[in-house]
Amino acid sequence: MRQNRPKKRQKDKQKHEDNQTDASQADREMFLQAFEKPTQIYRYLRNRHLVAPLFLQRTLCYMKHRRSRDNSKRKNFKSSSLLSTVEQKLTKTLCQEKAKSHFLNLTFNGFFSQSALNCEEAEVEAKLLKICHKKRKDVSSPVLQTSLGKLTIPVNPDADESLSKTSTISVPQHHFSHSSGHSFTLLLSVKLLPNITNGLHNGDISDEDEPPSKKQKNGFDTELDIYESDLVIYDRQRRCQLSDGMYEVVLHQIHTDHGKEATWESVMDGKVS
């Protein structure tokens, strides 16, 4: 009985070792099954990187074949060309600043009409219309109107008189902001100014005569003739249509129906304010 005891202990120890090896093998198989696909992916990425690398660590050129930027400027770059590039940029900025400081000068020589023989002067008003050709919900009116100024010009002047009595309106460049889908139109309106007929030969006004301002308020004076015309400066494609030169603008008479019986509905186009 005493001789069989060590053999039994050896058998138990061997069984325990066999169980441990089986458990380790089972764990290894489970590990391989769990990481088989990721390992294959990593091996594939490693082999692909060896054949066609995405980046090279030594040259620090990251994904060179996929870049859309052209390196032709770097190939032809010379240190002596730095001064010329800086000078070109400076000249470009100076040209832009000069363009901003430019003005559109409108010079009026006179108003010529056979029906305005009794008038000596007329009032010219220049307006700039900024027209939006796109429909937008936040904009109530597609036309933005800006008054550029008013001038008094002679009616039917002679050649010498038209040169001596010229009047000019200067429009700065910032009024013509080249926005997408906008066009700029110059609107000219001419109003004939009536002569004072109640004066004496020496230019004095008698006490019995009524001043012309009261005549207009009381409605005894005739209505003033108004003429209008428009000129396109920039179209919607940002092309300049009004070049330097002398123009003879044909004006059309505007017939106004606002008299004594005018109401707010007719004056404001049906909108009561």
C-alpha positions in Angstrom: 0.0 0.0 0.0 2.8 2.4 0.7 4.4 1.8 -2.6 1.3 2.8 -4.7 0.8 6.3 -3.1 3.6 8.2 -5.1 2.2 6.8 -8.4 -1.2 8.2 -7.6 0.2 11.6 -6.9 2.1 11.6 -10.2 -1.1 10.7 -12.0 -3.0 13.5 -10.4 -0.2 16.0 -11.2 -0.1 14.8 -14.8 -3.9 15.2 -15.2 -3.6 18.8 -13.8 -0.9 19.7 -16.3 -2.9 18.2 -19.2 -5.9 20.3 -18.2 -3.8 23.4 -18.1 -2.4 22.8 -21.5 -5.9 22.1 -22.9 -7.1 25.3 -21.4 -4.2 27.3 -22.8 -4.8 25.8 -26.2 -8.5 26.6 -26.1 -7.7 30.2 -25.1 -5.2 30.5 -28.0 -7.8 29.2 -30.4 -10.4 31.6 -29.2 -7.9 34.4 -29.5 -7.0 33.4 -33.0 -10.6 33.2 -34.0 -11.4 36.6 -32.5 -8.4 38.4 -34.1 -8.2 36.4 -37.4 -10.0 39.0 -39.6 -8.3 42.1 -38.1 -4.9 40.4 -38.4 -5.6 39.7 -42.1 -6.6 43.3 -42.6 -3.4 44.6 -40.9 -1.3 42.2 -43.0 -3.0 43.5 -46.1 -2.4 47.1 -45.2 1.2 46.4 -44.4 1.8 44.7 -47.8 0.0 47.5 -49.6 2.1 50.1 -47.8 5.3 48.3 -48.9 4.2 48.2 -52.5 2.5 51.7 -52.8 3.1 53.8 -49.7 0.7 56.5 -48.9 3.3 58.6 -47.2 7.1 58.4 -46.9 8.5 59.2 -43.4 11.9 60.2 -44.6 10.8 62.7 -47.3 7.7 63.9 -45.5 5.7 63.9 -48.7 2.2 63.0 -47.6 -0.1 61.6 -50.3 1.7 63.3 -53.1 -0.2 61.6 -56.0 -3.6 62.6 -54.6 -3.0 66.3 -54.2 -4.8 68.6 -56.6 -2.5 71.5 -56.2 0.1 72.0 -58.9 3.7 72.4 -58.0 4.8 74.0 -61.3 5.5 77.3 -59.5 7.9 75.5 -57.1 9.8 74.0 -60.0 10.3 77.4 -61.7 10.8 79.4 -58.5 13.8 81.7 -58.2 14.7 83.9 -55.4 15.3 86.8 -57.8 11.6 86.8 -58.8 10.4 87.7 -55.3 10.8 91.4 -55.9 8.8 91.3 -59.2 5.9 89.4 -57.5 5.7 91.9 -54.7 5.8 94.8 -57.1 2.9 93.3 -59.1 0.8 92.9 -56.0 1.5 96.5 -55.0 0.6 97.9 -58.4 -2.6 95.8 -58.3 -3.6 97.2 -55.0 -2.8 100.7 -56.1 -5.0 100.3 -59.2 -7.9 99.1 -57.0 -7.5 102.0 -54.7 -7.5 104.4 -57.6 -10.6 102.8 -59.1 -12.3 103.4 -55.7 -11.4 107.1 -55.8 -12.6 107.6 -59.4 -15.8 109.5 -60.1 -18.5 109.5 -62.8 -18.8 113.1 -63.9 -22.1 114.1 -65.5 -21.9 117.5 -67.3 -25.1 119.1 -68.6 -24.9 121.8 -71.3 -28.6 122.6 -71.6 -32.1 121.5 -72.4 -33.3 121.9 -76.0 -37.0 121.8 -76.9 -39.2 123.8 -79.3 -42.1 123.6 -76.9 -40.2 125.3 -74.1 -39.7 128.7 -75.7 -41.1 130.6 -72.8 -38.8 129.1 -70.2 -35.2 130.1 -69.6 -34.1 127.5 -67.0 -34.8 123.9 -66.1 -34.0 121.8 -63.1 -32.2 118.4 -63.7 -32.3 115.7 -61.1 -30.1 112.6 -61.5 -31.1 109.4 -59.8 -29.3 106.0 -59.6 -31.5 102.9 -59.8 -30.0 99.7 -58.5 -32.2 96.9 -59.9 -32.2 93.4 -58.5 -33.2 90.8 -61.0 -33.6 87.9 -58.5 -36.7 87.4 -56.5 -36.1 87.6 -52.7 -38.5 87.3 -49.9 -36.6 89.7 -47.6 -36.6 92.5 -50.2 -39.9 94.3 -50.7 -38.9 96.4 -53.7 -36.4 95.1 -56.4 -35.4 98.7 -57.3 -33.2 100.8 -54.9 -33.3 104.5 -55.9 -30.6 106.9 -54.8 -30.7 110.7 -55.6 -27.3 111.9 -57.0 -28.1 115.6 -57.0 -30.0 118.5 -58.7 -28.8 121.2 -61.1 -30.2 124.2 -62.9 -29.4 124.3 -66.6 -30.4 126.8 -69.4 -33.1 126.1 -71.8 -32.3 126.3 -75.6 -28.9 128.0 -75.0 -26.6 129.3 -77.7 -23.3 127.6 -78.4 -21.3 130.1 -76.4 -23.8 130.1 -73.5 -24.0 126.3 -73.3 -20.2 126.2 -72.9 -20.1 128.9 -70.2 -23.0 127.6 -68.2 -22.2 123.9 -67.9 -23.1 122.1 -64.6 -21.6 118.9 -63.4 -22.6 116.1 -61.0 -19.9 113.8 -59.6 -20.8 110.3 -58.6 -18.3 108.3 -56.5 -17.3 104.8 -57.4 -18.7 103.2 -54.2 -22.2 103.7 -55.5 -21.6 101.0 -58.1 -21.0 97.9 -55.9 -20.8 95.0 -58.4 -23.1 92.6 -56.7 -24.3 89.5 -58.4 -27.5 89.9 -60.3 -27.7 93.7 -60.1 -27.8 96.3 -62.8 -27.4 100.1 -62.5 -29.4 102.6 -64.4 -29.1 106.4 -64.5 -32.5 108.2 -64.4 -32.6 111.8 -65.6 -35.7 114.0 -64.9 -35.9 117.5 -66.2 -38.4 120.0 -64.8 -39.1 123.3 -66.6 -39.0 126.3 -64.3 -41.5 129.0 -65.1 -40.5 132.7 -65.6 -41.7 135.4 -63.3 -44.2 137.3 -65.4 -45.6 139.6 -62.8 -42.5 141.9 -62.6 -42.1 145.4 -64.1 -39.6 146.3 -66.8 -37.0 147.3 -64.1 -37.3 144.0 -62.3 -39.4 145.3 -59.4 -42.5 143.5 -58.2 -45.6 145.6 -57.6 -47.5 145.4 -54.3 -50.8 144.6 -56.1 -49.4 141.5 -57.7 -49.4 138.2 -55.9 -46.1 136.4 -55.4 -45.5 133.4 -57.6 -45.3 131.0 -54.6 -48.9 132.0 -53.5 -50.0 131.5 -57.1 -48.8 128.0 -57.0 -50.3 127.3 -53.7 -53.7 128.7 -54.7 -53.6 126.7 -58.0 -53.7 129.6 -60.4 -50.3 128.7 -62.0 -49.9 126.2 -64.7 -48.5 122.8 -64.1 -44.8 122.3 -64.7 -43.6 120.1 -67.6 -41.5 117.1 -66.6 -39.3 115.0 -68.9 -37.6 111.8 -68.1 -35.1 109.3 -69.7 -32.8 106.5 -68.4 -29.4 105.3 -69.4 -28.0 101.8 -68.5 -24.6 102.1 -66.8 -23.9 98.5 -65.9 -26.0 95.5 -67.0 -26.6 92.4 -64.9 -23.5 90.8 -66.4 -21.4 93.6 -65.0 -20.6 95.0 -68.4 -20.2 98.8 -68.6 -22.7 100.3 -71.2 -22.0 104.0 -70.6 -18.6 104.9 -71.9 -16.8 108.3 -72.0 -18.2 110.7 -74.5 -20.9 113.3 -75.4 -24.5 112.2 -75.4 -27.7 113.7 -76.7 -30.4 112.1 -74.6 -34.0 112.0 -75.9 -36.4 112.8 -73.1 -40.1 111.8 -72.9 -42.7 114.0 -71.3 -44.4 112.7 -68.2 -48.0 113.6 -67.9 -49.1 114.0 -64.3 -52.8 113.8 -63.5 -52.4 115.1 -59.9 -54.7 118.1 -59.6 -56.9 119.7 -56.9 -59.1 116.5 -56.7 -56.1 114.2 -56.1 -56.5 111.8 -53.2 -54.1 109.7 -51.2 -55.1 106.6 -53.1 -54.2 108.0 -56.5 -51.0 109.7 -55.4 -49.6 106.7 -53.5 -50.7 104.1 -56.1 -53.4 102.8 -53.9 -51.4 102.7 -50.7 -52.6 104.9 -47.9 -49.9 105.8 -45.3 
